Amino acid sequence: MDWIIIIILSLFLLGYRYFRLGDFFSPWSITTIVWLGIMVLFQIESDLLYPLSNKFYTSLIIWVPIFCSSSLLSFYALPKHLKDEAKRKTEMRDISMTMFNAFFMLSVIMTPIYVYQIMKIVTMFDTTDLFYNLRYLAVNGENDFGILKYSYIINQVLFVVAVWQYPKIPGWKLLLVTIAFIMGQFALMEKNGLFLMVITMLIVLYSKNIIKLRTIFIVLAIIVIVFFLINFSKEIKSDEGAESATFLDFIGIYILSPSVAFGYVTQDLSNQFGAHTFEYFYSLLDNWGIGDYVVYERLRGYVWVPLPTNVYTIFQPFYEDFGYQGIAFFAFIYGVIMGTAYRFFKYGYFIALCIYTFLAKVMFVQFYHEDFIMSIATFGQFTILVLLISIPWKLPFKTVFLSKE
């Protein structure tokens, strides 16, 4: 079964290449490459984990063709005349330097304070487990840092906008934005943001014909090594005499184990519609006191495969709530959203450049977990801030800090 799927996915890629359907960062290419990579790695590390389940194979066979077909159809269904309009907008591609600099000032002020507040809390405990405590506080902490917590999304937006706008955004300002971004990720021990940073750089450089596919694959390999080092740094020994994680352990836990763990997912027979898929929305309604709903924890419990993992691929919430029909339905919905976003990305709309960069990161981590609906609030905030920066605001005054570069 493994080799049959590998051959089919390889034929998909060859078909995209032969018919010139998009580029490396098209939704159908990303999805096919991600799952092809997973299947090939399983052949290399076949003895590291338990075998893949029939449930996973069935879900993969459902997901990839439907996602790729719907994204292709939505991409080519949009009117062609939008391209001419987009070319005019691409030539301008102006942003509001007033708004960018305003958010830049907020980032420079808020990020160090946010990091300081977090470090002040975690250093109250055993400093030998500093990195673990940072991550635990980010996921399970009940501390409310107020407006400071929004520095996380501000830094994401500033970085994506600055990279696309360079050299209009000067190098020193891009450097400070990058430092603030990394500081915020360190405070949360969050790899997702770092992945967004790398994907942004790759998309921008590739779109501007500065790098080739070979460079992209080298960088992605380096990312795996860096993430291993991050994981190693925050590891704690739960049992006396336990050995530290090896590089193969890392591959098993962070890359391959979700696919195996999906075999342990069962359908939820409760009567609450989409309880796992729409967990975020139910948590909002519960917090607002609207109705009485079951709200599941964002992080699931661990299973052993035989290494411990608590992520179950993008299929997990859809299968739990709706079975294979849910996987098929959301493959179609995801495909339409990503294909449409990619069309506007290719047209050159600046807002679409930034938004699709965020969505590309979502597609790259589909082997790991569902990251779009789960992060819908972050995506909404990201989109709003990009819109604010992209609108050519005209203020009746100028200041030293907010003047146009």
Stockholm file with secondary structure:
# STOCKHOLM 1.0

chainA/1-405         MDWIIIIILSLFLLGYRYFRLGDFFSPWSITTIVWLGIMVLFQIESDLLYPLSNKFYTSLIIWVPIFCSSSLLSFYALPKHLKDEAKRKTEMRDISMTMFNAFFMLSVIMTPIYVYQIMKIVTMFDTTDLFYNLRYLAVNGENDFGILKYSYIINQVLFVVAVWQYPKIPGWKLLLVTIAFIMGQFALMEKNGLFLMVITMLIVLYSKNIIKLRTIFIVLAIIVIVFFLINFSKEIKSDEGAESATFLDFIGIYILSPSVAFGYVTQDLSNQFGAHTFEYFYSLLDNWGIGDYVVYERLRGYVWVPLPTNVYTIFQPFYEDFGYQGIAFFAFIYGVIMGTAYRFFKYGYFIALCIYTFLAKVMFVQFYHEDFIMSIATFGQFTILVLLISIPWKLPFKTVFLSKE
#=GR chainA/1-405 SS CHHHHHHHHHHHHHHHHHHTCSCTTSHHHHHHHHHHHHHHHHHHTTTTSCCCCHHHHHHHHHHHHHHHHHHHHHHHHSCTTHHHHHHHHHHHCCCCHHHHHHHHHHHHHHHHHHHHHHHHHHTTSCGGGHHHHHHHHHHHCCCCCGGGGGHHHHHHHHHHHHHHHTTTSCHHHHHHHHHHHHHHHHHHTCHHHHHHHHHHHHHHHHHTTSSCHHHHHHHHHHHHHHHHHHHHHTCCCSSTTCCCCCHHHHHIIIIIHHHHHGGGCCCCCCSSTTTTTTHHHHHHHHHTTCSCCCCCCSSCCCEESSSEECCCBTHHHHHHHHHHHHHHHHHHHHHHHHHHHHHHHHHTCHHHHHHHHHHHHHHHTTTTBCCSSTTHHHHHHHHHHHHHHHSCCCCSCCCTTTSCC
#=GC SS_cons         CHHHHHHHHHHHHHHHHHHTCSCTTSHHHHHHHHHHHHHHHHHHTTTTSCCCCHHHHHHHHHHHHHHHHHHHHHHHHSCTTHHHHHHHHHHHCCCCHHHHHHHHHHHHHHHHHHHHHHHHHHTTSCGGGHHHHHHHHHHHCCCCCGGGGGHHHHHHHHHHHHHHHTTTSCHHHHHHHHHHHHHHHHHHTCHHHHHHHHHHHHHHHHHTTSSCHHHHHHHHHHHHHHHHHHHHHTCCCSSTTCCCCCHHHHHIIIIIHHHHHGGGCCCCCCSSTTTTTTHHHHHHHHHTTCSCCCCCCSSCCCEESSSEECCCBTHHHHHHHHHHHHHHHHHHHHHHHHHHHHHHHHHTCHHHHHHHHHHHHHHHTTTTBCCSSTTHHHHHHHHHHHHHHHSCCCCSCCCTTTSCC
//
